[in-house]
Amino acid sequence: MTKQNLIFEKVGDINSTYPYLCVYDLEDQANPFMEIGVTDEKRLQYTIYAGDRNIILTIEDWDVIQRRAQEFLPKALADEDNS
Protein backbone atom coordinates (compact mmCIF):
# COMPACT_ATOMS: atom_id res chain seq x y z
CA MET A 1 0.00 0.00 0.00
CA THR A 2 1.29 3.45 -0.86
CA LYS A 3 1.53 6.42 1.44
CA GLN A 4 -1.44 8.78 1.31
CA ASN A 5 -0.30 11.91 -0.54
CA LEU A 6 -3.69 13.59 -0.80
CA ILE A 7 -5.77 15.72 1.55
CA PHE A 8 -9.51 16.22 1.07
CA GLU A 9 -11.47 19.15 2.47
CA LYS A 10 -15.26 19.43 2.30
CA VAL A 11 -16.31 22.97 1.49
CA GLY A 12 -19.77 24.49 1.65
CA ASP A 13 -20.40 27.52 -0.53
CA ILE A 14 -23.45 29.76 -0.42
CA ASN A 15 -23.25 30.01 -4.23
CA SER A 16 -23.33 26.22 -4.73
CA THR A 17 -26.31 23.92 -4.35
CA TYR A 18 -24.08 21.15 -3.04
CA PRO A 19 -20.85 21.16 -1.05
CA TYR A 20 -17.67 20.12 -2.84
CA LEU A 21 -14.33 18.56 -2.03
CA CYS A 22 -11.05 20.39 -2.49
CA VAL A 23 -8.11 18.07 -3.13
CA TYR A 24 -4.61 19.05 -2.02
CA ASP A 25 -1.29 17.28 -2.22
CA LEU A 26 1.06 17.16 0.75
CA GLU A 27 3.60 19.48 -0.90
CA ASP A 28 1.15 22.38 -1.26
CA GLN A 29 -1.55 22.26 1.38
CA ALA A 30 -2.44 25.93 0.85
CA ASN A 31 -3.75 25.55 -2.70
CA PRO A 32 -6.01 22.76 -3.96
CA PHE A 33 -5.20 21.31 -7.36
CA MET A 34 -8.65 19.82 -7.89
CA GLU A 35 -12.27 20.28 -6.94
CA ILE A 36 -14.81 17.46 -6.87
CA GLY A 37 -18.29 18.88 -7.18
CA VAL A 38 -21.84 17.80 -7.83
CA THR A 39 -23.72 19.14 -10.85
CA ASP A 40 -27.36 20.20 -10.87
CA GLU A 41 -27.99 16.84 -12.58
CA LYS A 42 -26.58 15.17 -9.43
CA ARG A 43 -23.46 13.85 -11.15
CA LEU A 44 -19.82 14.15 -10.12
CA GLN A 45 -17.77 16.87 -11.76
CA TYR A 46 -13.98 17.16 -11.53
CA THR A 47 -12.26 20.51 -11.98
CA ILE A 48 -8.47 20.51 -12.22
CA TYR A 49 -6.83 23.86 -11.50
CA ALA A 50 -3.84 25.18 -13.42
CA GLY A 51 -1.00 25.85 -11.04
CA ASP A 52 2.59 26.93 -10.76
CA ARG A 53 3.91 23.39 -10.64
CA ASN A 54 3.10 19.96 -12.00
CA ILE A 55 1.09 17.60 -9.82
CA ILE A 56 2.13 13.98 -10.29
CA LEU A 57 -0.48 11.35 -9.47
CA THR A 58 -0.08 7.59 -9.38
CA ILE A 59 -2.80 5.14 -10.33
CA GLU A 60 -3.28 4.60 -6.60
CA ASP A 61 -3.85 8.35 -6.15
CA TRP A 62 -6.49 8.31 -8.90
CA ASP A 63 -8.15 5.33 -7.23
CA VAL A 64 -8.26 7.22 -3.91
CA ILE A 65 -9.72 10.30 -5.61
CA GLN A 66 -12.41 8.25 -7.36
CA ARG A 67 -13.28 6.28 -4.23
CA ARG A 68 -13.58 9.45 -2.15
CA ALA A 69 -15.72 11.08 -4.84
CA GLN A 70 -18.04 8.05 -5.00
CA GLU A 71 -18.39 8.12 -1.20
CA PHE A 72 -18.95 11.88 -1.20
CA LEU A 73 -21.75 11.98 -3.81
CA PRO A 74 -24.55 10.27 -1.83
CA LYS A 75 -23.61 12.18 1.33
CA ALA A 76 -23.72 15.53 -0.50
CA LEU A 77 -27.09 14.68 -2.04
CA ALA A 78 -28.49 13.52 1.33
CA ASP A 79 -27.26 16.66 3.06
CA GLU A 80 -29.08 18.83 0.53
CA ASP A 81 -32.26 16.75 0.79
CA ASN A 82 -32.23 17.12 4.59
CA SER A 83 -31.80 20.90 4.58
Residue, then its C-alpha position, 0 to 999 in steps of 0.5 A: m500500500t502506498k503512502q497517502n499523498l492527498i488531503f480532502e477538504k469538504v467545502g460548503d459555498i453559499n453560491s453552490t447547491y451542493p458542497y464540494l471537495c477540495v483536493y490538495d497534495l502534501e507538498d502544497q496544502a495551501n492551494p487545492f489542485m482539484e475540486i470534486g463537485v456535484t452538478d445540478e444533474k446530481r453527477l460528479q464533476y472534476t475541476i483541475y486547476a492550473g498551477d505553478r507546478n506539476i502535480i504527479l499522481t499515481i494510479e493509486d492516487w487516482d483510485v483514492i480520488q475516485r473512491r472518495a468522490q463516490e463516497f462523497l456523492p450520496k452524502a452531498l445529495a443527502d445533506e441537501d435533501n435534509s436541509 
